[in-house]
Amino acid sequence: ERLRLDGRVAYVTGGGQGIGRAFAHALGEAGAKVAVVDLVLAKAEAVACELSLKGIKSLALAADVSKPEDVQRMVDAIVARWGTVHIACNNAGINLNSASEETSLEEWDKTFNVNLRGLFLCCQAAGRIMLNQGYGKIINTASMASLIVPHPQKQLAYNASKAGVVKLTQTLGTEWIDRGVKVNCISPGIVDTPLIRSQELRPLVRRWLADIPAGRLAQPTDLQAAVVYLASEASDYMTGHNLVIEGGQSLW
Ligand code: NAD
């Protein structure tokens, strides 16, 4: 079965809730061992515990993906436990909401530090191991906001950072493919997660609903098969791809 991940070692950043949690479950159910990584250790532990209860081999790690020492520690811990990394899901991301003319430099830097610098650090640290072994699958979480400007606006730093994720994915995907490392990204539309239910974003949801041909938000489960596909040998001819899953929203 080309979609099975038995014997593979995976990690998911931002795995403590939302989309990352759904990714961790999906990869584990497909047979991979999964390191659940989150800024908040308790969240990572809770998800790792859910996986263990399903009989999935799991590990909980705390890391801030924007810090190089945390990222290296994360990769070292996974290698120490399971010997290597085959599947890297670089999913941690933040979304701060403010009018562009009021966006502070602090907000801008924070967004880019997690969403783009964090991705660079994770891709590089995991990528080095993968290039050495001549095999690896990197799946980055971008966003539909990399393609369109979901309205109402007020997501300048977020949108720009996610467009950067796509270009980073394309560049690494073409640079590393001849050494066995495939790099792709998933661009979800609006997914029903704690991020979306947060105070700042809640008022936007009703407006967004009107823009989705599918007539509903995505559930994290709507993304699970995609991550398994991109982590599996079934997608070996794909690299640098941006897999958009948004209920048609980017077409309206
Ligand atoms: P979420 O806020 O519900 O969960 C994100 C998790 O990442 C949290 O557990 C948080 O603790 C963790 N995290 C935050 N900063 C971190 C850091 N510096 N290092 C490590 N972990 C960190 O978010 P979500 O909705 O599940 O989104 C996950 C990813 O999907 C993000 O990259 C987001 O931009 C992207 N995305 C989300 C949506 C959506 O509608 N929810 C749409 C498109 C893209």
Residues whose N, C-alpha, C, O or C-beta is under 5 A from the ligand:
A	BS01	NAD	G14 G16 Q17 G18 I19 G20 V37 D38 L39 V40 A63 D64 V65 S66 N91 A92 G93 I94 V114 T141 A142 S143 M144 P188 G189 I190 V191 T193 P194 L195 I196
